[in-house]
C-alpha cells in the first residue's frame, strides 16, 4: 500500500525586498543591517527562519496552505538617515483571494503593513525542493518604500524552504 505524502512545513522564507532598492541604498553610501533571526543570503537577499507557531505547509501537489510566521529584521538606512526602511517578522498568509506578505514596519512591531502579494499560480518548485513565487508591491507597500514604485511593481520573488523530511 502506498502512503499518501503528507504536507511538509515551511522552515524558512527568503526575500530580498527589491534588488534595485538594495543596490540603490548601498550605492548611496547607506547601510543594510540584518538583526534578530534574519541573515543575509549570498545573493544579497534576507533569510527568515520560521517561528515556533508558524503553520505554512506545502502539499505534495505543490499547493501552499496556512499562515507562515518568520523571525528576523532588516534595517535600510541612507541619505544621512533621511531614508529609513524597516521590516521585521514577515508573515505569509495564504487566503482564498491570494497570498499576501505582511511585515512589522517599526522595531517595536506595533504595526504590520501588507507589503506584497504573491502569485501562487506561478509558483515554481526548484530541484532542491524549495518553492519560489513571484511577488508584487501591494498598496500599503508603496508608502513603505518611499512612494517610488507604482502598485504591482515586481519585487524580488519569495523563496520558501521546506523542513527536511
Ligand atoms: C536626501 C534624500 C534623497 C535623495 C537625494 C534621493 C535621491 C534619489 C535618486 C537620485 C534616485 C534615482 C536613482 C536611480 O534611478 O539610479 C532615487 C531613487 C529612489 N529613492 Fe531616493 N532619495 C532620497 C530619499 C529617499 C527616501 C527618504 C526614500 C524612502 C524609502 C527613497 C527611496 C528611493 C527609492 C525606492 C528609489 C528607487 C530605487 C530603484 O529601485 O532604482 N529615497 N533617490
Backbone and ligand atoms as CSV (ligand in chain L), in Angstrom:
chain,resi,resn,atom,element,x,y,z
A,1,UNK,N,N,0.837,-1.197,0.000
A,1,UNK,CA,C,0.000,0.000,0.000
A,1,UNK,C,C,0.882,1.261,0.000
A,2,UNK,N,N,0.561,2.204,-0.866
A,2,UNK,CA,C,1.355,3.436,-0.882
A,2,UNK,C,C,0.762,4.447,0.093
A,3,UNK,N,N,1.651,5.084,0.821
A,3,UNK,CA,C,1.191,6.101,1.765
A,3,UNK,C,C,0.972,7.426,1.053
A,4,UNK,N,N,-0.053,8.146,1.477
A,4,UNK,CA,C,-0.279,9.472,0.888
A,4,UNK,C,C,0.789,10.405,1.438
A,5,UNK,N,N,1.536,11.104,0.549
A,5,UNK,CA,C,2.556,12.008,1.080
A,5,UNK,C,C,1.914,13.127,1.900
A,6,UNK,N,N,2.491,13.369,3.071
A,6,UNK,CA,C,1.972,14.414,3.962
A,6,UNK,C,C,2.535,15.786,3.566
A,7,UNK,N,N,1.791,16.853,3.856
A,7,UNK,CA,C,2.344,18.192,3.596
A,7,UNK,C,C,3.595,18.403,4.460
A,8,UNK,N,N,4.548,19.173,3.943
A,8,UNK,CA,C,5.741,19.481,4.749
A,8,UNK,C,C,5.684,20.938,5.188
A,9,UNK,N,N,6.139,21.178,6.408
A,9,UNK,CA,C,6.158,22.539,6.940
A,9,UNK,C,C,7.248,23.359,6.250
A,10,UNK,N,N,6.976,24.639,6.080
A,10,UNK,CA,C,7.984,25.559,5.532
A,10,UNK,C,C,8.859,26.042,6.689
A,11,UNK,N,N,10.183,25.875,6.534
A,11,UNK,CA,C,11.105,26.187,7.627
A,11,UNK,C,C,11.743,27.571,7.502
A,12,UNK,N,N,11.784,28.103,6.286
A,12,UNK,CA,C,12.428,29.413,6.114
A,12,UNK,C,C,11.851,30.152,4.913
A,13,UNK,N,N,11.875,31.465,5.030
A,13,UNK,CA,C,11.413,32.330,3.939
A,13,UNK,C,C,12.581,33.230,3.553
A,14,UNK,N,N,12.890,33.271,2.265
A,14,UNK,CA,C,13.957,34.151,1.793
A,14,UNK,C,C,13.358,35.188,0.861
A,15,UNK,N,N,13.705,36.441,1.103
A,15,UNK,CA,C,13.152,37.529,0.290
A,15,UNK,C,C,14.129,38.704,0.314
A,16,UNK,N,N,14.396,39.252,-0.842
A,16,UNK,CA,C,15.353,40.359,-0.914
A,16,UNK,C,C,14.712,41.724,-1.031
A,17,UNK,N,N,13.391,41.793,-0.814
A,17,UNK,CA,C,12.587,43.021,-0.999
A,17,UNK,C,C,12.621,43.412,-2.480
A,18,UNK,N,N,13.652,44.165,-2.890
A,18,UNK,CA,C,13.762,44.541,-4.304
A,18,UNK,C,C,15.235,44.785,-4.584
A,19,UNK,N,N,15.759,44.033,-5.518
A,19,UNK,CA,C,17.197,44.090,-5.768
A,19,UNK,C,C,17.659,45.518,-6.087
A,20,UNK,N,N,16.883,46.242,-6.906
A,20,UNK,CA,C,17.317,47.600,-7.288
A,20,UNK,C,C,17.294,48.540,-6.076
A,21,UNK,N,N,16.389,48.286,-5.128
A,21,UNK,CA,C,16.341,49.112,-3.910
A,21,UNK,C,C,17.571,48.834,-3.045
A,22,UNK,N,N,17.943,47.566,-2.923
A,22,UNK,CA,C,19.149,47.230,-2.147
A,22,UNK,C,C,20.382,47.878,-2.776
A,23,UNK,N,N,20.484,47.783,-4.110
A,23,UNK,CA,C,21.647,48.367,-4.800
A,23,UNK,C,C,21.669,49.876,-4.610
A,24,UNK,N,N,20.490,50.491,-4.694
A,24,UNK,CA,C,20.378,51.947,-4.533
A,24,UNK,C,C,20.850,52.365,-3.140
A,25,UNK,N,N,20.380,51.668,-2.115
A,25,UNK,CA,C,20.756,52.024,-0.744
A,25,UNK,C,C,22.271,51.894,-0.565
A,26,UNK,N,N,22.830,50.803,-1.076
A,26,UNK,CA,C,24.263,50.599,-0.883
A,26,UNK,C,C,25.077,51.565,-1.752
A,27,UNK,N,N,24.549,51.915,-2.933
A,27,UNK,CA,C,25.272,52.826,-3.823
A,27,UNK,C,C,25.233,54.265,-3.320
A,28,UNK,N,N,24.243,54.584,-2.461
A,28,UNK,CA,C,24.171,55.954,-1.946
A,28,UNK,C,C,24.867,56.059,-0.584
A,29,UNK,N,N,25.754,55.093,-0.318
A,29,UNK,CA,C,26.537,55.134,0.917
A,29,UNK,C,C,25.764,54.702,2.137
A,30,UNK,N,N,24.611,54.077,1.909
A,30,UNK,CA,C,23.772,53.656,3.030
A,30,UNK,C,C,24.160,52.284,3.555
A,31,UNK,N,N,23.400,51.827,4.517
A,31,UNK,CA,C,23.679,50.517,5.111
A,31,UNK,C,C,22.415,49.654,5.106
A,32,UNK,N,N,22.640,48.357,5.058
A,32,UNK,CA,C,21.555,47.382,5.196
A,32,UNK,C,C,21.990,46.442,6.312
A,33,UNK,N,N,21.252,46.475,7.411
A,33,UNK,CA,C,21.634,45.641,8.560
A,33,UNK,C,C,20.576,44.592,8.822
A,34,UNK,N,N,21.043,43.366,9.064
A,34,UNK,CA,C,20.078,42.330,9.455
A,34,UNK,C,C,20.226,42.095,10.948
A,35,UNK,N,N,19.110,41.767,11.599
A,35,UNK,CA,C,19.160,41.550,13.036
A,35,UNK,C,C,18.173,40.492,13.451
A,36,UNK,N,N,18.125,40.276,14.761
A,36,UNK,CA,C,17.304,39.207,15.336
A,36,UNK,C,C,17.643,37.909,14.602
A,37,UNK,N,N,16.653,37.204,14.100
A,37,UNK,CA,C,16.945,35.899,13.494
A,37,UNK,C,C,17.298,35.955,12.003
A,38,UNK,N,N,17.269,37.144,11.406
A,38,UNK,CA,C,17.483,37.218,9.954
A,38,UNK,C,C,18.968,37.122,9.600
A,39,UNK,N,N,19.238,36.556,8.428
A,39,UNK,CA,C,20.606,36.504,7.927
A,39,UNK,C,C,20.589,37.002,6.486
A,40,UNK,N,N,21.749,37.345,5.990
A,40,UNK,CA,C,21.844,37.815,4.610
A,40,UNK,C,C,22.296,36.648,3.740
A,41,UNK,N,N,21.598,36.427,2.639
A,41,UNK,CA,C,21.954,35.318,1.740
A,41,UNK,C,C,23.049,35.768,0.781
A,42,UNK,N,N,23.633,34.797,0.081
A,42,UNK,CA,C,24.720,35.104,-0.855
A,42,UNK,C,C,24.263,36.038,-1.966
A,43,UNK,N,N,23.002,35.922,-2.365
A,43,UNK,CA,C,22.502,36.778,-3.452
A,43,UNK,C,C,22.091,38.162,-2.957
A,44,UNK,N,N,22.332,38.448,-1.679
A,44,UNK,CA,C,22.020,39.775,-1.152
A,44,UNK,C,C,20.651,39.861,-0.501
A,45,UNK,N,N,19.857,38.824,-0.651
A,45,UNK,CA,C,18.520,38.795,-0.037
A,45,UNK,C,C,18.611,38.450,1.445
A,46,UNK,N,N,17.464,38.280,2.056
A,46,UNK,CA,C,17.398,38.046,3.505
A,46,UNK,C,C,16.679,36.736,3.784
A,47,UNK,N,N,17.154,36.034,4.816
A,47,UNK,CA,C,16.547,34.751,5.154
A,47,UNK,C,C,15.967,34.833,6.556
A,48,UNK,N,N,14.701,34.452,6.669
A,48,UNK,CA,C,13.982,34.487,7.946
A,48,UNK,C,C,13.567,33.054,8.300
A,49,UNK,N,N,13.873,32.648,9.531
A,49,UNK,CA,C,13.512,31.291,9.956
A,49,UNK,C,C,12.087,31.281,10.501
A,50,UNK,N,N,11.415,30.156,10.328
A,50,UNK,CA,C,10.028,30.030,10.797
A,50,UNK,C,C,9.965,30.135,12.321
A,51,UNK,N,N,8.943,30.816,12.821
A,51,UNK,CA,C,8.700,30.913,14.260
A,51,UNK,C,C,8.109,29.579,14.734
A,52,UNK,N,N,8.206,29.307,16.047
A,52,UNK,CA,C,7.679,28.024,16.547
A,52,UNK,C,C,6.193,27.831,16.230
A,53,UNK,N,N,5.422,28.920,16.175
A,53,UNK,CA,C,3.985,28.770,15.906
A,53,UNK,C,C,3.624,28.985,14.435
A,54,UNK,N,N,4.626,28.904,13.572
A,54,UNK,CA,C,4.355,29.052,12.136
A,54,UNK,C,C,3.643,27.805,11.619
A,55,UNK,N,N,2.701,27.989,10.718
A,55,UNK,CA,C,1.991,26.823,10.187
A,55,UNK,C,C,1.694,26.989,8.697
A,56,UNK,N,N,2.780,27.039,7.939
A,56,UNK,CA,C,2.644,27.119,6.484
A,56,UNK,C,C,3.184,25.812,5.929
A,57,UNK,N,N,2.368,25.138,5.145
A,57,UNK,CA,C,2.846,23.843,4.646
A,57,UNK,C,C,2.671,23.738,3.142
A,58,UNK,N,N,3.485,22.877,2.596
A,58,UNK,CA,C,3.496,22.629,1.157
A,58,UNK,C,C,2.990,21.212,0.934
A,59,UNK,N,N,1.864,21.109,0.235
A,59,UNK,CA,C,1.294,19.781,-0.012
A,59,UNK,C,C,2.040,19.097,-1.154
A,60,UNK,N,N,1.825,17.797,-1.253
A,60,UNK,CA,C,2.514,17.017,-2.279
A,60,UNK,C,C,2.176,17.518,-3.687
A,61,UNK,N,N,0.980,18.082,-3.841
A,61,UNK,CA,C,0.602,18.595,-5.166
A,61,UNK,C,C,1.152,19.999,-5.424
A,62,UNK,N,N,1.974,20.490,-4.504
A,62,UNK,CA,C,2.635,21.776,-4.717
A,62,UNK,C,C,1.843,22.979,-4.239
A,63,UNK,N,N,0.712,22.751,-3.568
A,63,UNK,CA,C,-0.044,23.908,-3.078
A,63,UNK,C,C,0.385,24.264,-1.658
A,64,UNK,N,N,0.328,25.556,-1.391
A,64,UNK,CA,C,0.686,26.067,-0.063
A,64,UNK,C,C,-0.577,26.293,0.734
A,65,UNK,N,N,-0.501,26.016,2.044
A,65,UNK,CA,C,-1.658,26.246,2.909
A,65,UNK,C,C,-1.199,26.801,4.240
A,66,UNK,N,N,-2.006,27.689,4.795
A,66,UNK,CA,C,-1.768,28.127,6.162
A,66,UNK,C,C,-1.170,29.506,6.267
A,67,UNK,N,N,-0.599,29.751,7.442
A,67,UNK,CA,C,-0.010,31.051,7.747
A,67,UNK,C,C,1.421,30.804,8.219
A,68,UNK,N,N,2.365,31.363,7.501
A,68,UNK,CA,C,3.775,31.214,7.873
A,68,UNK,C,C,4.244,32.439,8.621
A,69,UNK,N,N,4.801,32.208,9.830
A,69,UNK,CA,C,5.327,33.329,10.629
A,69,UNK,C,C,6.834,33.164,10.707
A,70,UNK,N,N,7.550,34.221,10.370
A,70,UNK,CA,C,9.001,34.124,10.298
A,70,UNK,C,C,9.641,35.212,11.151
A,71,UNK,N,N,10.878,34.949,11.585
A,71,UNK,CA,C,11.534,35.841,12.543
A,71,UNK,C,C,12.759,36.519,11.949
A,72,UNK,N,N,12.939,37.771,12.346
A,72,UNK,CA,C,14.131,38.489,11.922
A,72,UNK,C,C,13.791,39.895,11.481
A,73,UNK,N,N,14.833,40.732,11.397
A,73,UNK,CA,C,14.577,42.111,10.973
A,73,UNK,C,C,15.670,42.640,10.056
A,74,UNK,N,N,15.291,43.635,9.256
A,74,UNK,CA,C,16.212,44.262,8.309
A,74,UNK,C,C,16.000,45.773,8.369
A,75,UNK,N,N,17.130,46.484,8.408
A,75,UNK,CA,C,17.086,47.944,8.502
A,75,UNK,C,C,17.851,48.552,7.328
A,76,UNK,N,N,17.174,49.368,6.540
A,76,UNK,CA,C,17.829,50.097,5.455
A,76,UNK,C,C,17.959,51.548,5.916
A,77,UNK,N,N,19.140,52.109,5.690
A,77,UNK,CA,C,19.399,53.463,6.152
A,77,UNK,C,C,20.264,54.157,5.111
A,78,UNK,N,N,19.848,55.351,4.677
A,78,UNK,CA,C,20.715,56.088,3.745
A,78,UNK,C,C,20.409,57.579,3.781
A,79,UNK,N,N,21.097,58.330,2.946
A,79,UNK,CA,C,20.930,59.783,2.865
A,79,UNK,C,C,20.981,60.393,4.264
A,80,UNK,N,N,22.010,60.002,5.030
A,80,UNK,CA,C,22.206,60.570,6.361
A,80,UNK,C,C,21.025,60.388,7.290
A,81,UNK,N,N,20.295,59.290,7.106
A,81,UNK,CA,C,19.176,58.990,8.000
A,81,UNK,C,C,17.823,59.458,7.455
A,82,UNK,N,N,17.828,60.134,6.284
A,82,UNK,CA,C,16.527,60.550,5.716
A,82,UNK,C,C,15.778,59.356,5.138
A,83,UNK,N,N,16.539,58.380,4.673
A,83,UNK,CA,C,15.900,57.141,4.204
A,83,UNK,C,C,16.026,56.101,5.306
A,84,UNK,N,N,14.891,55.693,5.805
A,84,UNK,CA,C,14.862,54.635,6.811
A,84,UNK,C,C,13.720,53.705,6.459
A,85,UNK,N,N,14.060,52.496,6.101
A,85,UNK,CA,C,13.020,51.498,5.830
A,85,UNK,C,C,13.319,50.308,6.730
A,86,UNK,N,N,12.299,49.853,7.427
A,86,UNK,CA,C,12.480,48.770,8.399
A,86,UNK,C,C,11.462,47.662,8.131
A,87,UNK,N,N,11.904,46.443,8.316
A,87,UNK,CA,C,10.929,45.340,8.260
A,87,UNK,C,C,11.314,44.277,9.267
A,88,UNK,N,N,10.300,43.685,9.880
A,88,UNK,CA,C,10.547,42.603,10.833
A,88,UNK,C,C,9.453,41.558,10.763
A,89,UNK,N,N,9.862,40.349,11.074
A,89,UNK,CA,C,8.947,39.230,11.297
A,89,UNK,C,C,7.880,39.074,10.209
A,90,UNK,N,N,8.300,38.764,8.989
A,90,UNK,CA,C,7.322,38.604,7.898
A,90,UNK,C,C,6.315,37.487,8.176
A,91,UNK,N,N,5.102,37.738,7.755
A,91,UNK,CA,C,4.051,36.711,7.831
A,91,UNK,C,C,3.498,36.510,6.431
A,92,UNK,N,N,3.446,35.262,6.018
A,92,UNK,CA,C,2.861,34.942,4.711
A,92,UNK,C,C,1.544,34.229,4.952
A,93,UNK,N,N,0.503,34.825,4.433
A,93,UNK,CA,C,-0.835,34.298,4.665
A,93,UNK,C,C,-1.439,33.840,3.349
A,94,UNK,N,N,-1.823,32.578,3.287
A,94,UNK,CA,C,-2.482,32.085,2.079
A,94,UNK,C,C,-3.981,32.219,2.298
A,95,UNK,N,N,-4.610,33.110,1.508
A,95,UNK,CA,C,-6.054,33.329,1.618
A,95,UNK,C,C,-6.712,32.839,0.335
A,96,UNK,N,N,-8.039,32.777,0.367
A,96,UNK,CA,C,-8.774,32.357,-0.847
A,96,UNK,C,C,-8.469,33.305,-1.998
A,97,UNK,N,N,-8.334,34.596,-1.655
A,97,UNK,CA,C,-8.148,35.608,-2.698
A,97,UNK,C,C,-6.700,35.703,-3.174
A,98,UNK,N,N,-5.790,34.959,-2.548
A,98,UNK,CA,C,-4.378,35.020,-2.926
A,98,UNK,C,C,-3.502,35.064,-1.692
A,99,UNK,N,N,-2.197,35.121,-1.919
A,99,UNK,CA,C,-1.271,35.118,-0.785
A,99,UNK,C,C,-0.713,36.513,-0.572
A,100,UNK,N,N,-0.602,36.907,0.697
A,100,UNK,CA,C,-0.056,38.227,0.998
A,100,UNK,C,C,1.075,38.112,2.014
A,101,UNK,N,N,2.011,39.045,1.878
A,101,UNK,CA,C,3.144,39.103,2.790
A,101,UNK,C,C,3.024,40.390,3.590
A,102,UNK,N,N,2.988,40.255,4.919
A,102,UNK,CA,C,2.970,41.443,5.768
A,102,UNK,C,C,4.257,41.472,6.582
A,103,UNK,N,N,4.648,42.699,6.971
A,103,UNK,CA,C,5.826,42.848,7.834
A,103,UNK,C,C,5.504,43.893,8.901
A,104,UNK,N,N,6.205,43.803,10.035
A,104,UNK,CA,C,6.139,44.892,11.010
A,104,UNK,C,C,7.077,45.968,10.477
A,105,UNK,N,N,6.645,47.221,10.490
A,105,UNK,CA,C,7.479,48.257,9.873
A,105,UNK,C,C,8.171,49.168,10.885
A,106,UNK,N,N,8.100,48.785,12.172
A,106,UNK,CA,C,8.840,49.532,13.199
A,106,UNK,C,C,9.488,48.518,14.138
A,107,UNK,N,N,10.626,48.895,14.747
A,107,UNK,CA,C,11.293,47.962,15.666
A,107,UNK,C,C,10.394,47.497,16.815
A,108,UNK,N,N,9.432,48.336,17.204
A,108,UNK,CA,C,8.514,47.934,18.283
A,108,UNK,C,C,7.514,46.892,17.814
A,109,UNK,N,N,7.389,46.748,16.510
A,109,UNK,CA,C,6.498,45.751,15.901
A,109,UNK,C,C,5.036,45.978,16.301
A,110,UNK,N,N,4.658,47.261,16.503
A,110,UNK,CA,C,3.266,47.508,16.902
A,110,UNK,C,C,2.320,47.670,15.716
A,111,UNK,N,N,2.873,47.784,14.496
A,111,UNK,CA,C,2.028,47.845,13.302
A,111,UNK,C,C,2.535,46.866,12.271
A,112,UNK,N,N,1.608,46.329,11.502
A,112,UNK,CA,C,2.013,45.479,10.383
A,112,UNK,C,C,1.498,46.087,9.090
A,113,UNK,N,N,2.283,45.934,8.037
A,113,UNK,CA,C,1.939,46.501,6.735
A,113,UNK,C,C,1.897,45.383,5.710
A,114,UNK,N,N,0.849,45.402,4.891
A,114,UNK,CA,C,0.772,44.426,3.806
A,114,UNK,C,C,1.643,44.974,2.676
A,115,UNK,N,N,2.807,44.357,2.472
A,115,UNK,CA,C,3.756,44.934,1.519
A,115,UNK,C,C,3.723,44.285,0.137
A,116,UNK,N,N,3.356,43.006,0.084
A,116,UNK,CA,C,3.436,42.322,-1.213
A,116,UNK,C,C,2.325,41.300,-1.382
A,117,UNK,N,N,1.969,41.086,-2.634
A,117,UNK,CA,C,1.066,39.984,-2.959
A,117,UNK,C,C,1.893,38.956,-3.720
A,118,UNK,N,N,1.564,37.697,-3.518
A,118,UNK,CA,C,2.324,36.628,-4.169
A,118,UNK,C,C,1.451,35.922,-5.197
A,119,UNK,N,N,2.045,35.582,-6.320
A,119,UNK,CA,C,1.305,34.893,-7.365
A,119,UNK,C,C,1.545,33.384,-7.224
A,120,UNK,N,N,0.659,32.741,-6.457
A,120,UNK,CA,C,0.873,31.304,-6.205
A,120,UNK,C,C,0.588,30.443,-7.437
A,121,UNK,N,N,-0.152,30.998,-8.397
A,121,UNK,CA,C,-0.400,30.244,-9.636
A,121,UNK,C,C,0.900,30.090,-10.429
A,122,UNK,N,N,1.857,30.972,-10.143
A,122,UNK,CA,C,3.127,30.935,-10.875
A,122,UNK,C,C,4.250,30.348,-10.007
A,123,UNK,N,N,3.858,29.610,-8.963
A,123,UNK,CA,C,4.839,29.013,-8.052
A,123,UNK,C,C,5.723,28.012,-8.813
A,124,UNK,N,N,7.024,28.117,-8.603
A,124,UNK,CA,C,7.955,27.203,-9.273
A,124,UNK,C,C,8.664,26.377,-8.216
A,125,UNK,N,N,8.741,25.072,-8.446
A,125,UNK,CA,C,9.441,24.212,-7.492
A,125,UNK,C,C,10.870,24.002,-7.988
A,126,UNK,N,N,11.830,24.312,-7.144
A,126,UNK,CA,C,13.233,24.142,-7.523
A,126,UNK,C,C,13.668,22.705,-7.271
A,127,UNK,N,N,14.809,22.327,-7.864
A,127,UNK,CA,C,15.298,20.955,-7.724
A,127,UNK,C,C,15.494,20.552,-6.264
A,128,UNK,N,N,15.996,21.504,-5.460
A,128,UNK,CA,C,16.286,21.174,-4.064
A,128,UNK,C,C,15.030,21.107,-3.190
A,129,UNK,N,N,13.842,21.352,-3.781
A,129,UNK,CA,C,12.601,21.206,-3.017
A,129,UNK,C,C,11.979,22.517,-2.576
A,130,UNK,N,N,12.731,23.626,-2.682
A,130,UNK,CA,C,12.168,24.926,-2.300
A,130,UNK,C,C,11.181,25.369,-3.378
A,131,UNK,N,N,10.265,26.249,-3.003
A,131,UNK,CA,C,9.345,26.807,-3.991
A,131,UNK,C,C,9.530,28.326,-4.034
A,132,UNK,N,N,9.344,28.881,-5.232
A,132,UNK,CA,C,9.587,30.305,-5.437
A,132,UNK,C,C,8.358,30.925,-6.073
A,133,UNK,N,N,7.881,32.023,-5.479
A,133,UNK,CA,C,6.685,32.691,-6.006
A,133,UNK,C,C,7.011,34.135,-6.384
A,134,UNK,N,N,6.528,34.582,-7.542
A,134,UNK,CA,C,6.704,35.992,-7.891
A,134,UNK,C,C,5.946,36.873,-6.905
A,135,UNK,N,N,6.513,38.045,-6.605
A,135,UNK,CA,C,5.873,38.965,-5.656
A,135,UNK,C,C,5.722,40.336,-6.307
A,136,UNK,N,N,4.657,41.037,-5.912
A,136,UNK,CA,C,4.413,42.368,-6.463
A,136,UNK,C,C,4.032,43.318,-5.337
A,137,UNK,N,N,4.328,44.588,-5.537
A,137,UNK,CA,C,4.092,45.593,-4.498
A,137,UNK,C,C,2.594,45.768,-4.231
A,138,UNK,N,N,2.215,45.681,-2.960
A,138,UNK,CA,C,0.821,45.886,-2.555
A,138,UNK,C,C,0.634,47.370,-2.205
A,139,UNK,N,N,-0.608,47.755,-2.092
A,139,UNK,CA,C,-0.951,49.169,-1.874
A,139,UNK,C,C,-0.180,49.818,-0.710
A,140,UNK,N,N,-0.160,49.158,0.448
A,140,UNK,CA,C,0.475,49.784,1.612
A,140,UNK,C,C,1.998,49.698,1.555
A,141,UNK,N,N,2.489,48.873,0.631
A,141,UNK,CA,C,3.937,48.793,0.447
A,141,UNK,C,C,4.483,50.012,-0.280
A,142,UNK,N,N,3.623,50.705,-1.002
A,142,UNK,CA,C,4.073,51.852,-1.797
A,142,UNK,C,C,4.708,52.896,-0.876
A,143,UNK,N,N,3.979,53.247,0.166
A,143,UNK,CA,C,4.473,54.255,1.094
A,143,UNK,C,C,5.681,53.755,1.892
A,144,UNK,N,N,5.629,52.482,2.207
A,144,UNK,CA,C,6.717,51.858,2.973
A,144,UNK,C,C,8.057,52.042,2.244
A,145,UNK,N,N,8.020,51.958,0.906
A,145,UNK,CA,C,9.264,52.114,0.134
A,145,UNK,C,C,9.427,53.543,-0.400
A,146,UNK,N,N,8.786,54.496,0.262
A,146,UNK,CA,C,9.039,55.900,-0.022
A,146,UNK,C,C,8.308,56.455,-1.224
A,147,UNK,N,N,7.232,55.777,-1.664
A,147,UNK,CA,C,6.401,56.291,-2.746
A,147,UNK,C,C,7.156,56.428,-4.069
A,148,UNK,N,N,7.994,55.445,-4.369
A,148,UNK,CA,C,8.789,55.489,-5.606
A,148,UNK,C,C,8.334,54.496,-6.653
A,149,UNK,N,N,7.658,53.454,-6.227
A,149,UNK,CA,C,7.242,52.407,-7.162
A,149,UNK,C,C,5.719,52.331,-7.208
A,150,UNK,N,N,5.168,52.190,-8.425
A,150,UNK,CA,C,3.704,52.061,-8.509
A,150,UNK,C,C,3.196,50.709,-8.012
A,151,UNK,N,N,1.900,50.670,-7.745
A,151,UNK,CA,C,1.235,49.427,-7.332
A,151,UNK,C,C,1.588,48.306,-8.309
A,152,UNK,N,N,1.818,47.132,-7.762
A,152,UNK,CA,C,2.099,45.913,-8.544
A,152,UNK,C,C,3.485,45.895,-9.190
A,153,UNK,N,N,4.347,46.821,-8.804
A,153,UNK,CA,C,5.730,46.751,-9.273
A,153,UNK,C,C,6.307,45.400,-8.850
A,154,UNK,N,N,6.945,44.680,-9.783
A,154,UNK,CA,C,7.540,43.400,-9.377
A,154,UNK,C,C,8.610,43.596,-8.312
A,155,UNK,N,N,8.528,42.798,-7.264
A,155,UNK,CA,C,9.543,42.803,-6.209
A,155,UNK,C,C,10.373,41.537,-6.379
A,156,UNK,N,N,11.333,41.326,-5.500
A,156,UNK,CA,C,12.080,40.066,-5.562
A,156,UNK,C,C,11.122,38.913,-5.272
A,157,UNK,N,N,11.319,37.781,-5.936
A,157,UNK,CA,C,10.462,36.626,-5.635
A,157,UNK,C,C,10.704,36.120,-4.213
A,158,UNK,N,N,9.696,35.450,-3.664
A,158,UNK,CA,C,9.797,34.899,-2.310
A,158,UNK,C,C,10.119,33.407,-2.434
A,159,UNK,N,N,11.179,32.976,-1.731
A,159,UNK,CA,C,11.560,31.554,-1.769
A,159,UNK,C,C,11.237,30.915,-0.422
A,160,UNK,N,N,10.563,29.782,-0.468
A,160,UNK,CA,C,10.169,29.080,0.757
A,160,UNK,C,C,10.854,27.726,0.790
A,161,UNK,N,N,11.543,27.466,1.885
A,161,UNK,CA,C,12.277,26.208,2.011
A,161,UNK,C,C,11.575,25.282,2.971
A,162,UNK,N,N,11.182,24.089,2.502
A,162,UNK,CA,C,10.528,23.140,3.404
A,162,UNK,C,C,11.513,22.570,4.421
A,163,UNK,N,N,10.983,22.167,5.559
A,163,UNK,CA,C,11.807,21.482,6.557
A,163,UNK,C,C,12.286,20.163,5.961
A,164,UNK,N,N,13.475,19.738,6.352
A,164,UNK,CA,C,13.999,18.480,5.822
A,164,UNK,C,C,13.050,17.352,6.212
A,165,UNK,N,N,12.755,16.491,5.267
A,165,UNK,CA,C,11.805,15.404,5.505
A,165,UNK,C,C,12.337,14.462,6.585
L,1,LIG,C1,C,18.146,63.189,0.620
L,1,LIG,C2,C,17.138,62.442,0.243
L,1,LIG,C3,C,17.110,61.654,-1.046
L,1,LIG,C4,C,17.785,61.808,-2.231
L,1,LIG,C5,C,18.778,62.888,-2.600
L,1,LIG,C6,C,17.370,60.727,-3.105
L,1,LIG,C7,C,17.822,60.551,-4.402
L,1,LIG,C8,C,17.427,59.555,-5.243
L,1,LIG,C9,C,17.828,59.416,-6.627
L,1,LIG,C10,C,18.765,60.356,-7.378
L,1,LIG,C11,C,17.219,58.319,-7.118
L,1,LIG,C12,C,17.324,57.757,-8.529
L,1,LIG,C13,C,18.376,56.667,-8.510
L,1,LIG,C14,C,18.480,55.994,-9.836
L,1,LIG,O1,O,17.487,55.946,-10.583
L,1,LIG,O2,O,19.548,55.459,-10.108
L,1,LIG,C15,C,16.416,57.747,-6.064
L,1,LIG,C16,C,15.686,56.597,-6.170
L,1,LIG,C17,C,14.971,56.027,-5.135
L,1,LIG,N1,N,14.829,56.541,-3.848
L,1,LIG,FE1,FE,15.702,58.191,-3.135
L,1,LIG,N2,N,16.492,59.945,-2.457
L,1,LIG,C18,C,16.283,60.458,-1.193
L,1,LIG,C19,C,15.473,59.975,-0.207
L,1,LIG,C20,C,14.758,58.816,-0.300
L,1,LIG,C21,C,13.878,58.328,0.752
L,1,LIG,C22,C,13.579,59.014,2.084
L,1,LIG,C23,C,13.376,57.147,0.313
L,1,LIG,C24,C,12.429,56.294,1.118
L,1,LIG,C25,C,12.380,54.983,1.073
L,1,LIG,C26,C,13.933,56.904,-1.027
L,1,LIG,C27,C,13.659,55.817,-1.819
L,1,LIG,C28,C,14.051,55.669,-3.134
L,1,LIG,C29,C,13.699,54.537,-3.964
L,1,LIG,C30,C,12.838,53.353,-3.558
L,1,LIG,C31,C,14.280,54.766,-5.217
L,1,LIG,C32,C,14.213,53.831,-6.427
L,1,LIG,C33,C,15.402,52.874,-6.365
L,1,LIG,C34,C,15.400,51.872,-7.524
L,1,LIG,O3,O,14.720,50.844,-7.412
L,1,LIG,O4,O,16.086,52.115,-8.519
L,1,LIG,N3,N,14.750,57.933,-1.348
L,1,LIG,N4,N,16.558,58.516,-4.936
